[in-house]
Each structure stands twice: as structure tokens, then as C-alpha cells.
């Protein structure tokens, strides 16, 4: 192979490299990954600054080896990792590696001891050879039969028998006995026993002509491995599925994909639809193309666009995309007196958001005896009526005695739409023997937007 790219591990082919290298990843898996990354980065990105979530697993899988239920060969060590996959197909780096050892195969048993007898059976004279295999669970799951014992019945004997002294069973379930007769060309299966007691071959059991010596050791090769997602209470993160990888070589994970677990818990008891199952029974089936990524494929949204001093802006926002500041001013010339509003302002904008209201007086003017208090009323709604935007009347704008300018206050009702009206009342004047509060101005500050209403902006 030519190598791999640094970030996402795309294959790079060198001179003479085959397109089939790494399970055709160069022409298949890499293309699928590039398509997915481009879809997220070029088409689906938003300048929200939301960082990518990297859920790379930090714990290894939990493994439990069983001696039955599958077809794992014996005396092997299998290595496992897993990854998490989000709804867009982006995959994390693999988890820490863990392994499971399948049970050790039984050793070939020792040859039996042989003792001839010239009576008591029907064996013909000549040379006899015996060999044993040990089996587990089923007589067909046996060791090789490699250690033979030989004996000769005298020619004068025509009714002989042979006693076989068997070795200890150890971890075996029993022994298979194979025999080659004086005229036989090969060993044939004779009988199976489940104890180490002496076995007497008196000629009454006939060989199985269709079964000869085993070619491989098949003891303890029906195991399975139960794989469980890690954690005291295993839970797959919301929106994710998981992939399981298995290999015999922890330094080579090519073509190691065992299972992409996407099944939910609909068949569990009790059912849990929509919740990804957290366990898988590995029976020993073959793995397929795929391996854990060398870098997590989590993609976040780009940083927000900085508009400070418009340094990163080119051109103008389209109509309906701009929010502007607006000041609406109400004036009342002359000496003040409590009265209802004289003037109205009609909102011409699709949306308006009142940010503050402030009252202030003319040059050399201030309340003499009591604060000047004003109120702002809005006319609008499904059934239009006049109502104050200061539902907390203690919060109304005012100019304090002896002051010319009041504080800016934020009203309780702040939203306007096209067609709403505003008006200003004078609820209280400055009073005194010689009133000196005159030329009132009330400023209503707001942000306004005209155009698209598909997304609220306030």
C-alpha cells in the first residue's frame, strides 16, 4: 500500500498497488466516506459555532466466552474493538482493545495397553493395532488419533480376544477406539466409551467402514463469545449505533468488521423500541470489509461569523435579513399637566422589539414638587384595544424632582407588529406653586426588521 492520509485515513495507492487492497477501500469505502463528509461540511454546515461531539469509546467491550452455541475453533485468541456511528454515518475511532481466548483443545491421548487372550472371543489370529482419540460433548468432536499400540494373536488361536487398558479421561468426555485388523488396510472406528475402564475387544463389535482416523483436532470448537457494550448500565448514546470489529492480529484490523448493531429493543422483554440493543452473540462467523477509522469522523459547525466593525462582512445583507435600530419620539410642548395621549405612532415594520423608554424635559426645566410620570400605551392584538406596555406601573418612565433627564426603563410588553399603534400619556406633572416642568420628550428605542418572517430574530 502507498499509505494513508493523515486526518481521515483515506488510502493512497503506490506504484503497482492493487485496487483490491484493504478490501477495495480505495474505490469503495473511501468514496462513501468522502461523500458523507462533503454532505455534512459543504451542504449541511451552519455558522453556529456548535463544536463536534467526539464520542470515541474509552472503555473496552465486555466479553464472555461460552463452550457451546457457536463454531469458534479451540486454542485461539480473538481481539475486539468497537466504534460509535452517528445518524449521518460518521464513525469514531475504535475503543481500547480487549480479547477472549477460546478453550484449549484436548491433547491426543496415550495409546492403550494391550493384553491378548486365546479364548473367550471370535478374533482371528494375526497382528492387531489400536489407536485412541479423546472427545468432548459429542463423539465427533475429537482429537487426532496419533499414538498406536500393536499386538499379535497366535496363529493357533481362532477364538481370541484382546483387553485394552485405557489411560485416564482427564478433561475428555470419553474415548473413540480405532482398530486395524490383520487383513485391514487402514484404521476404522470400532467403538466409543465414556470411562477409563478396561475395554474388551472380543470380535462382537464390527468396524464402521465409513469412518476412519480424524484428520484434525476438533475438541472445544463449538464455542461462542457474548459481546456486551461496556459500562455498569450499558446504554448506547442517543442517536448512535455501534460497530464491532474482530481480528486474530491486534496489529492488523483490515477486513475485521463483524457486526453493525442497528437493531432496537422491540423484541426484548419488556420491549424497548427505539433503544439500540447493547449485546451481540458472536458465533464465529467470518468478518467482512471494514476496520476502525484512524481518526474520528465527527463534524461540527463552523465558528460564528464575527461582525465586529463589519471586518468580516463583504457586501450587504439581503432585504429582510437586517435588524436596525429605530427611535420613536413623542413631544409635549409647554407647561405639563396630566392628560391622555395626543399623538400616535403607527408601526410600519413586520417586527419591532422595544428595548427602552426614557422621558426628559426642555432646557432649564425640572419637576418642582412631584416626579413627572408618563405611560406608553399600545393599540393592537386580535381584538384591538389600548393597553399599557408597563403592566408593572411602578416601572413607568419618570423624571425625578429637581432632575431634567429620567432613566431609561425596559417595558413589560416589548413586541410590536405591523399596524400596532403607540401613544404617550402624562400620568403626573411636576406641580408646585410655580410649575417649571415643560417641553416633555419621550423616546421609545426599538429594534426593527422588515422582510422575511421565517425565523424570529428577537
Buried (B, 14 or more C-beta within 10 A) or exposed (E): BEEBEEEBBBBEBEEEBEEEBBBBBBEEBBEEBEEBBEBBEEEEEEEEEEEEBBBBBEEBBBBEBBBEBBEBBBBBEBBBBBBBBBEBBBBBBBBEBBBBEBBEBBBBBEBBBBEBBBEEBEBBBBEBBBBBBBBBEEBEBBBBBBBBBEBEBEEEBBBBBBBBEBBEBEEBBBBBBBBBBEEBEEBBBBBBBEEBEEBBBBBEEEBEEEBBBBEEBBBBBBBBBBBEBBEEEBEBEEEBBBBBBBBEEEEEBBBBBBBBBEEBBEEEEEEEEEBBBBEBEBEBEEBEBBBBBBBBBBBBBEEEEEEEEEEEEEEEEEEEEEEEEBEBEBEBEEBBEEEEBEEEBEBEBBBBBBBBBBBBBBEEBBBBBBBBBBBBBBBBEEEEEBEBBBEEEEBBBBBBBEBBEBEEBEBEBBBBEEEBBBBBBBBBBBBEEEBBBBBBBBBBBBBBBBBEEEEEEB
